[in-house]
Amino acid sequence: MIPYSLLDLAPVTEGSDIREAFANTLDLARNAERLGYQRYWLAEHHNMPGIASAATAVLIGYVAGGTSTIRVGAGGIMLPNHSPLQVAEQFGTLASLYPDRIDLGLGRAPGTDQATVRALRRYHEGADAFPHDVAELLGFFRPARPGQPVRAVPGAGIQVPVWLLGSSLFSARLSAAMGLPFAFASHFAPDAMDDALALYHGEFTPSARLDKPHAMLALNVVAAETDAEARRLFTTQQQAFVKLRRGDIGLVPPPIDDIDSWWTPQEKEGVSRALACAVVGDVDTVRKGIAAFIERHRPDELLLTANIFDHAARVRSFEIAAEAMARS
C-alpha cells in the first residue's frame, strides 16, 4: 500500500459560513490523522466564495496546531502571488512551531482571476519568473552564509520539504531539473498526466533534497455505502465545475438526484473529461478503482480529494477511502 494523503480547499457550502468551514476543516484533519492519511494539504485560491483557504499559511498553522502527527502543508502556495522571502519566513515559522510536520507545495498559477491578480499586487507573467523564484526560495532555506545581506528569519537552515505542483509539462520538467518531488493535478487536469510523469522520471536529476524521483497524483474519490449514493454525492463537484465554466462562482451546491436534466450534453462531456481521474462508489468499487489507478500510473503517493456538500458524508467518504486503501 502506497502512502495516501488528503487535499482540502476548506469548502463553504450553501447555507453555511466561513467559521463553519474552518471548523469542518479541522475536524476533517483530525479524522484524517486517525485514519492514517500521511499529509493534509490545503490549496490557495482567491476571490472564490466557496473556497476559504486563501490565507493558506494561516490555515495550515490552525490545522497543525489542532492535530499532532499528520503532516500539514500547502497544495499549494501560488508563488506568483508572494515574494520568495515571505514564503520562506512563513514556512520557516510553521516548521519551527511544528517540526517535521510541514510541507510546502508550490504552483505557478495565480489561483484566481486577472482582476484579483492585480489586487494581489504581484505578477502573472507565465513561466518566466517562476523558476527563478523557486530557486530564490530554496536559497532562503539553506543555512545563512557569513555576510549574507538578506536571510529568512525564521527559515534559514530549516528543513522544509518543497514540492512542485503542476497540471502540464512545465512543472514536471522543472521539478526534474531541480531534483524536487512532483505532485500532478490529475484531479482536474488529467490530459497531460502520463506525459508529465514520463518526462519527470526520464529527466530527473538527483539533488541534495531528493536522490530519486518521487511523484504524487491527485485523485477524486467519492465514497458512500452504495454506488448510487456515491454518484449522487459526486453531483456536487460536477455542478461546481459547470458553474465555474458558466461564470456562476458561488458557494458549494448540494447534490441533486438527476444531473442529466440539469446540464447540457456539451457540459457533461467537458466535466467528464476534466474529472476523468475519479473513483466513485462503495468500498469495493473504490478499492478496485484505486487499485486500477495505481497499477496503471504507478505513483509513489496518492492525494485524495472530495468536494462533498454534507460534512458528515465527506468524513465518511474519506473513511471508506482509507478502508479501501487498506484492503488494496
C-alpha positions as CSV (number, residue, x, y, z in Angstrom):
1,M,0.0,0.0,0.0
2,I,1.4,3.4,-1.0
3,P,1.0,6.4,1.2
4,Y,-2.2,8.3,0.8
5,S,-2.9,12.0,1.7
6,L,-5.8,14.4,1.6
7,L,-6.3,17.7,-0.3
8,D,-8.8,20.2,1.2
9,L,-10.0,23.6,0.0
10,A,-12.0,24.5,3.1
11,P,-15.2,24.4,1.2
12,V,-18.0,26.8,2.1
13,T,-21.4,25.2,1.3
14,E,-24.7,26.8,0.6
15,G,-26.4,27.6,3.9
16,S,-23.0,27.6,5.7
17,D,-20.3,30.2,6.5
18,I,-16.6,30.7,6.8
19,R,-16.4,29.8,10.5
20,E,-18.2,26.5,9.9
21,A,-15.9,25.8,7.0
22,F,-12.8,26.2,9.2
23,A,-14.3,24.1,12.0
24,N,-15.1,21.4,9.4
25,T,-11.5,21.6,8.0
26,L,-10.0,21.0,11.5
27,D,-12.5,18.1,12.2
28,L,-11.6,16.5,8.8
29,A,-7.9,16.9,9.5
30,R,-8.3,15.1,12.9
31,N,-10.2,12.3,11.2
32,A,-7.6,12.1,8.5
33,E,-4.9,11.7,11.2
34,R,-6.9,9.0,12.9
35,L,-7.4,7.2,9.6
36,G,-3.7,7.0,8.6
37,Y,-3.6,9.8,6.0
38,Q,0.0,10.9,5.6
39,R,-0.5,14.6,4.6
40,Y,-3.2,17.1,4.9
41,W,-2.8,19.7,2.2
42,L,-4.6,23.0,1.7
43,A,-4.8,24.9,-1.6
44,E,-4.5,28.6,-2.2
45,H,-7.4,30.2,-4.1
46,H,-8.7,33.8,-4.1
47,N,-12.0,35.6,-4.8
48,M,-13.9,32.3,-4.7
49,P,-16.8,32.4,-2.2
50,G,-16.9,28.6,-2.0
51,I,-13.2,28.2,-1.0
52,A,-12.0,29.5,2.3
53,S,-8.3,28.6,2.1
54,A,-7.0,31.9,0.7
55,A,-4.7,32.6,3.6
56,T,-3.2,29.2,3.2
57,A,-0.2,29.5,5.6
58,V,-2.5,30.8,8.4
59,L,-4.9,27.9,7.9
60,I,-2.0,25.4,7.9
61,G,-1.0,26.7,11.3
62,Y,-4.6,26.3,12.6
63,V,-4.7,22.7,11.4
64,A,-1.2,21.8,12.5
65,G,-2.0,23.2,16.0
66,G,-5.1,21.2,16.2
67,T,-3.5,17.9,15.2
68,S,-0.4,16.1,16.5
69,T,1.2,13.7,14.0
70,I,-0.2,14.2,10.4
71,R,1.9,16.3,8.1
72,V,0.2,19.6,7.1
73,G,1.1,21.6,4.1
74,A,0.3,23.6,1.1
75,G,-1.0,22.1,-2.1
76,G,-0.1,24.7,-2.9
77,I,1.2,28.2,-2.4
78,M,0.8,30.0,-5.7
79,L,4.3,31.6,-5.8
80,P,3.4,34.4,-8.3
81,N,1.3,35.9,-5.6
82,H,4.1,36.1,-3.0
83,S,7.7,37.1,-2.6
84,P,10.0,34.1,-2.0
85,L,11.3,35.7,1.2
86,Q,7.9,36.0,2.7
87,V,7.1,32.4,1.9
88,A,10.4,31.2,3.4
89,E,9.6,33.2,6.6
90,Q,6.0,31.9,6.8
91,F,7.0,28.2,6.4
92,G,10.1,28.6,8.4
93,T,7.8,29.8,11.2
94,L,5.4,26.9,10.7
95,A,8.3,24.4,10.6
96,S,9.7,25.8,13.8
97,L,6.3,25.6,15.6
98,Y,5.6,22.1,14.2
99,P,8.9,20.4,13.5
100,D,9.0,17.6,10.8
101,R,5.3,18.1,10.0
102,I,5.2,21.0,7.5
103,D,5.2,20.6,3.6
104,L,5.4,23.4,1.1
105,G,4.0,22.7,-2.4
106,L,4.5,25.5,-5.0
107,G,2.4,26.3,-8.0
108,R,2.9,28.9,-10.8
109,A,-0.7,29.7,-11.5
110,P,-2.3,32.6,-9.6
111,G,-5.3,30.6,-8.3
112,T,-7.7,33.3,-9.3
113,D,-8.8,35.7,-12.0
114,Q,-6.9,38.6,-13.6
115,A,-8.6,41.4,-11.6
116,T,-7.7,39.6,-8.3
117,V,-4.1,39.1,-9.6
118,R,-3.8,42.9,-9.9
119,A,-5.3,43.3,-6.4
120,L,-2.6,40.9,-5.0
121,R,0.0,43.4,-6.5
122,R,2.4,40.8,-7.7
123,Y,2.8,39.4,-11.2
124,H,1.4,36.8,-13.6
125,E,3.8,36.7,-16.5
126,G,3.6,33.0,-17.2
127,A,6.5,30.7,-16.7
128,D,9.3,33.2,-17.0
129,A,9.8,34.3,-13.3
130,F,8.7,31.1,-11.6
131,P,11.9,29.0,-11.9
132,H,14.0,32.0,-10.6
133,D,11.6,32.5,-7.7
134,V,11.7,28.8,-6.8
135,A,15.5,28.9,-6.8
136,E,15.4,32.0,-4.7
137,L,13.0,30.4,-2.2
138,L,15.2,27.3,-1.9
139,G,18.2,29.5,-1.2
140,F,16.4,31.1,1.7
141,F,16.0,27.7,3.3
142,R,19.8,27.0,3.1
143,P,21.9,27.9,6.2
144,A,22.8,31.5,6.1
145,R,26.3,32.4,5.0
146,P,28.5,34.9,6.8
147,G,27.8,38.4,5.4
148,Q,24.6,37.3,3.6
149,P,22.7,40.5,3.1
150,V,19.2,39.1,3.3
151,R,18.2,36.0,5.2
152,A,14.9,34.3,6.2
153,V,14.3,34.5,9.9
154,P,12.9,32.0,10.6
155,G,13.6,29.9,7.6
156,A,17.4,29.8,7.1
157,G,18.7,26.3,7.9
158,I,15.3,24.8,8.4
159,Q,14.4,21.6,6.5
160,V,11.0,22.3,4.9
161,P,10.2,19.7,2.2
162,V,9.4,21.6,-1.1
163,W,7.3,20.1,-3.8
164,L,6.4,21.5,-7.2
165,L,2.8,21.2,-8.4
166,G,1.6,21.2,-11.9
167,S,-1.1,20.4,-14.4
168,S,1.2,20.5,-17.5
169,L,4.7,19.5,-18.6
170,F,6.3,22.7,-17.3
171,S,6.5,21.9,-13.6
172,A,7.3,18.2,-14.4
173,R,10.4,19.4,-16.3
174,L,11.3,22.0,-13.7
175,S,10.9,19.6,-10.7
176,A,13.0,17.0,-12.6
177,A,15.8,19.6,-13.3
178,M,15.8,20.8,-9.7
179,G,15.6,17.4,-8.1
180,L,12.3,18.0,-6.3
181,P,9.2,15.9,-5.6
182,F,6.4,16.5,-8.0
183,A,2.6,16.5,-7.5
184,F,0.3,16.4,-10.6
185,A,-3.2,17.9,-10.5
186,S,-4.8,14.9,-12.2
187,H,-8.0,15.5,-10.2
188,F,-9.0,18.3,-12.6
189,A,-6.4,18.3,-15.5
190,P,-5.7,14.7,-16.4
191,D,-4.9,15.1,-20.0
192,A,-1.1,15.6,-19.6
193,M,-0.7,13.3,-16.7
194,D,1.0,10.4,-18.4
195,D,3.4,12.6,-20.4
196,A,4.2,14.7,-17.3
197,L,5.1,11.6,-15.3
198,A,7.2,10.1,-18.1
199,L,9.1,13.4,-18.5
200,Y,9.6,13.8,-14.8
201,H,11.0,10.3,-14.4
202,G,13.1,10.5,-17.6
203,E,14.7,13.8,-16.8
204,F,15.1,13.7,-13.1
205,T,18.4,14.9,-11.7
206,P,19.3,14.0,-8.1
207,S,19.7,16.9,-5.7
208,A,20.6,17.5,-2.1
209,R,16.9,17.4,-1.4
210,L,15.9,14.2,-3.3
211,D,18.0,11.3,-4.7
212,K,15.4,9.7,-6.9
213,P,12.0,10.7,-8.5
214,H,9.0,10.9,-6.2
215,A,5.6,11.6,-7.8
216,M,2.2,12.1,-6.2
217,L,-1.0,12.0,-8.2
218,A,-4.3,13.6,-7.1
219,L,-7.4,11.5,-7.4
220,N,-11.1,12.4,-6.9
221,V,-12.6,9.8,-4.6
222,V,-16.2,10.0,-3.5
223,A,-17.3,7.0,-1.5
224,A,-20.6,6.1,0.3
225,E,-22.4,3.0,1.5
226,T,-23.7,2.3,-2.0
227,D,-22.6,3.2,-5.6
228,A,-25.9,5.1,-6.1
229,E,-25.4,7.3,-3.1
230,A,-21.8,8.0,-4.0
231,R,-22.8,9.0,-7.5
232,R,-25.4,11.4,-6.0
233,L,-22.8,12.9,-3.7
234,F,-20.5,13.4,-6.7
235,T,-23.0,15.7,-8.4
236,T,-21.9,18.5,-6.1
237,Q,-18.5,18.5,-7.7
238,Q,-19.9,18.1,-11.2
239,Q,-22.2,21.1,-10.6
240,A,-19.3,23.2,-9.2
241,F,-17.2,22.6,-12.4
242,V,-20.1,23.5,-14.7
243,K,-21.0,26.6,-12.7
244,L,-17.3,27.7,-12.8
245,R,-17.4,27.5,-16.6
246,R,-20.7,29.3,-16.7
247,G,-19.2,32.2,-14.6
248,D,-21.6,31.4,-11.8
249,I,-19.0,31.3,-9.0
250,G,-20.7,30.8,-5.7
251,L,-20.9,28.5,-2.6
252,V,-20.6,24.7,-2.9
253,P,-24.0,23.4,-4.0
254,P,-26.0,20.4,-2.6
255,P,-26.2,17.2,-4.6
256,I,-29.1,16.6,-7.0
257,D,-30.9,13.5,-8.0
258,D,-30.9,13.9,-11.8
259,I,-27.9,15.8,-13.1
260,D,-28.5,14.8,-16.7
261,S,-31.6,17.0,-16.6
262,W,-29.5,19.9,-15.2
263,W,-26.5,20.1,-17.6
264,T,-26.2,20.2,-21.3
265,P,-24.6,17.3,-23.2
266,Q,-21.6,19.5,-24.0
267,E,-21.2,20.4,-20.3
268,K,-21.4,16.8,-19.4
269,E,-18.7,15.9,-21.9
270,G,-16.4,18.6,-20.6
271,V,-16.8,17.8,-17.0
272,S,-16.4,14.1,-17.6
273,R,-13.1,14.8,-19.3
274,A,-11.9,17.1,-16.5
275,L,-12.9,14.7,-13.8
276,A,-11.7,11.6,-15.6
277,C,-9.5,10.7,-12.7
278,A,-12.3,9.9,-10.3
279,V,-13.4,6.9,-8.4
280,V,-17.0,6.9,-7.2
281,G,-18.8,4.2,-5.4
282,D,-19.0,1.9,-2.3
283,V,-15.9,0.4,-0.6
284,D,-15.5,-2.4,-3.1
285,T,-15.9,-0.1,-6.1
286,V,-13.5,2.4,-4.6
287,R,-10.9,-0.3,-3.7
288,K,-11.0,-1.7,-7.3
289,G,-10.8,1.8,-8.8
290,I,-7.9,3.0,-6.7
291,A,-6.0,-0.3,-7.3
292,A,-6.5,0.1,-11.1
293,F,-5.3,3.7,-11.0
294,I,-2.2,2.8,-9.0
295,E,-1.5,-0.2,-11.3
296,R,-1.8,2.0,-14.4
297,H,0.1,5.1,-13.3
298,R,2.5,3.8,-10.6
299,P,2.5,6.9,-8.4
300,D,4.7,7.0,-5.2
301,E,1.8,8.6,-3.3
302,L,-1.9,9.4,-3.8
303,L,-3.5,12.7,-2.9
304,L,-7.2,12.1,-2.4
305,T,-9.8,14.9,-2.7
306,A,-13.6,15.0,-2.5
307,N,-15.9,18.0,-2.8
308,I,-18.9,16.8,-0.9
309,F,-21.7,19.0,0.4
310,D,-22.5,17.4,3.7
311,H,-19.6,17.4,6.2
312,A,-20.5,14.1,7.8
313,A,-20.8,12.4,4.4
314,R,-17.4,13.9,3.4
315,V,-15.8,12.5,6.5
316,R,-17.4,9.1,5.9
317,S,-16.2,9.2,2.3
318,F,-12.6,9.6,3.4
319,E,-13.1,6.8,6.0
320,I,-14.3,4.5,3.2
321,A,-11.4,5.5,1.0
322,A,-8.9,4.7,3.8
323,E,-10.6,1.3,4.3
324,A,-10.3,0.7,0.6
325,M,-6.6,1.6,0.6
326,A,-6.1,-0.8,3.5
327,R,-7.7,-3.6,1.5
328,S,-5.6,-3.0,-1.6
